[in-house]
Amino acid sequence: MKRSRNLWLFAIIYTLVLAGVIEFAFHTNNRSGSASLLVLSVSDKIQESLVLDRLYAAAVQNVISESTQWVYIDDFAGPRSIPLKNYYDYIEPMDPRNDGYADQLKSIFLSDGMRHYFIPLSGLNPWSSQASLLRRLEKSLADLNPSFQLSETSHTQVPWWLTGLVLSGLFVYSFITFKEKREILLSIPAGIIFISLGIGGILCTGLLVALQISISQFQKDLISQQLRKVPFSLRHFFHWYQPQFVYSAILLVIYSVSGLVFSIHWFLLLAALIVQGATGSLFTLIRLNYFADIGHTFFLPIELIGSVKKHMEPLKSLVPFSLGALAAFLFFIIIPGRNSVKVLSRDVPPIPVTFEQYKAHIEIQSHFSIRALYHESSSESSYNTYMLGSDGLLAKVQPAVIEDAYKNLEVPPLESLLSVKFSNPIHQDTIGQGLYLVIFISGVSFLIYRASHGTLLLANKSVYIDKRIAA
């Protein structure tokens, strides 16, 4: 009864930890700043409402234009947001609150006789982000003679649902193809963690599958010995599984390098590794608990004649996942390519304004209502704040700066894009990732070839030294 209670507690903690890690993975990926930006330009003689109606009809959402952009001004009671397009309906040109920031924003949306619309492509699938999306826009705006400019971030962004489809297909194929079906199924929870991490997540999932196949028998043996409280020599135990430890160590090194190459958060790499080990341990404990309940002894398979070819299985399991990662990589390089789109130069920022300028504007507005209207050397009066004193008379007090209302302001649409680092579509890091995948697949193929000819990394040692085998 106590063992079953502990097992249930382990399962509950495991589920909560897994859910938390998956949430952290999605949260980390969403705030990574990876995005693409499409800049649509048409003549400023064309009404903005007409263009927006066409864009919405083409299922294009989150369009940033002069009418959807807003500016904060101080209206003495606190910050107030007003549409940029109607800015001068609220503010006179000589109004001291007019610090020139709104005019700078207007010049971004209206310049050289053209009106510009900014369309963030973050989170869209590859067909919508460039290929079919641009075709829909060209078709919808054909009579308006539009022009397009594209700016992308350094890394290829893969939507999580597409990574999930690829991983699902790879798991199904591996389950059907390989005989280590149990180990493949046990790798699914860790694979879910990598769903939102794109191509690197696919490759790291394959490495965890290979690792699970490599250590599976060792994991069962160790837990079984511990539960039965059978004395055993740890030195002999590790000596028996020496090849598995060597291959597992190599897989862990490759796993860490892959996470570094594909910029996966170190915590997610470690968490997925722990979840992988916990999944195998939980499954083994459930099986042992079941055998104990029915009075059956759990026997361990011990091979009498080892074979180098047996160690091919972890390597063979890497093949579909590495090829899947390479295919996804090439897919996301080829699909976004479109000659009719002008790519913004890396030296030309897609949004010619900085976040520091936005913060300076907010700073001016937050101090406006208490800012003096005269020079410090002047004796003229400024704004004064009065309150009723204890003597029943009005007394002038020094106004206090009220900044709390400005601390948690929602960042306007255009400024929200300023934290994104845009660059050319194919960045040096992306090229390096492609080369890494090619080298990875070549290395796995070479090791499989050597194993198929009877040699690998370690020489085969006699397994008859294990004293558990009775003569």
Steps between C-alpha positions, in 0.01 A plus 500: 500500500782739590677425172183574300449827688856609428454404138187714470682792664788459253253496208324818621827689548620378160183626329519841668867543413441396139212747463711779650796432272276494191347833604849645555609377155209673327547815708872514423442451129224765482716771654810415305440789260507288188276649236477624146369833383332584171482867402224580251513833318235666282441854378397743774215611274325170568278508806632303793159350576488346151836329544411374847170357374688315224754364750233381742312337211824314415508366859795719596476602865705719735576761234685800642404822323462868582144446623579190710808658659446715808698760694495574872445855622453633851157650566578602861304205640749251359606351166252496217537310172383668182515367142805626314288585196281734712785638709450863397127476567595486867831688510577845359834540323623742769376285789795446738408129514587474133864389525534404132476125561162473325639677192787253494254210508291659224809521280540124538149430371502780239813576300591586141140490384449146633295365789657207685337210683694271731388136517668281766534141384587350838333167570361452150567181308749517210232502231323799660819682595635541149383282216121486497464810718680712245299346219179590682621854559608549140166372379297706746698823443580456129319818394683706767850428364649389835864436583634264766810496716594210725721494806567183698673403822818301526347158559249305299174496697306175490139502630454262792211313341708417192784374720239290680382349173856416397578344838174302496583361158853409611374327815246301301761400240752402769238301691411304189858453377708428811456221751570727800137612504486544876800734506355705214170546684684597818669787310173670404464711822849647455421555131196708595735740681683563172186558289534879518876499429499425129776316313731474800216348700453228238868407510521505882191278521674244278805510726281433804341203319849361430602564861192319633574198281861499618430513875168317512635163618733665751209704637285189548783304660595776743143566618429128532810442711416795724138395557591138574779626727736244352864575584710556194840645416463843348837462328397176332160646421648794312758273340222287354337806341823673402417522125159651576661763724754593234233538230272688739779743586564563132127557440487746792791698357332515159172592673667796676676615183173481304324713760780756474493506119123547487491749792279285725477621859727300730219449750282336234783268398553395861126476573435281194787273604357467852150439364639230271665322792194543721270358230707184466529464878127549551415240237744250652360558850144446377599172333691376806212598725262305273724191505524521878119514532450184294785320670717484189875551505637745247780336302769694320612388155874441499660437163771235499661609177531871446507663161620836379202505267271512802639844578383619159143538627550837674683628192236368262229676701680830437468469124129593455521787751818649350364467147170651615686796653702549180187477283320755719807726485513489119122545482513822700791629295340428163136588570559861618700580186321745273674716240226765482556604861767756571700402808589790724872555538648415838635856519152648460274446804143411399368746760710821514426578864652362821344383822709761684319772306167351606611494865618860474155598371332321792738670742402844368129421524527362854657826622295737289231595754758610756754648259562871547380735228778747569877500523647439843644854499155647445274613783181408314260243636440149373247228575420491869326239711284613792345313787299593807726563799430437868412869545223471246687702237635387162870429504731451203689171498771369275348269235630144500598305196244230424681230308310188606243544222782494244683191623269232364385661179426273207769550240352635172500262201794649310722533805426140597700392194809692605628218724521268198837475329440489127760392248541330166296181448794255501723587792842355572354307796244339271771392256698357792196300612468352152866400495463348846209286383700377201800414720271333754334278241835416342642397839201280582520334157872432546447338841213288370723385214777400743254321728354310207852366434554390859697795641395812683653690789570223751633149460262224602578345837387167625175516690568175680682690777165594646458280807120507476516244221488152649709228340 
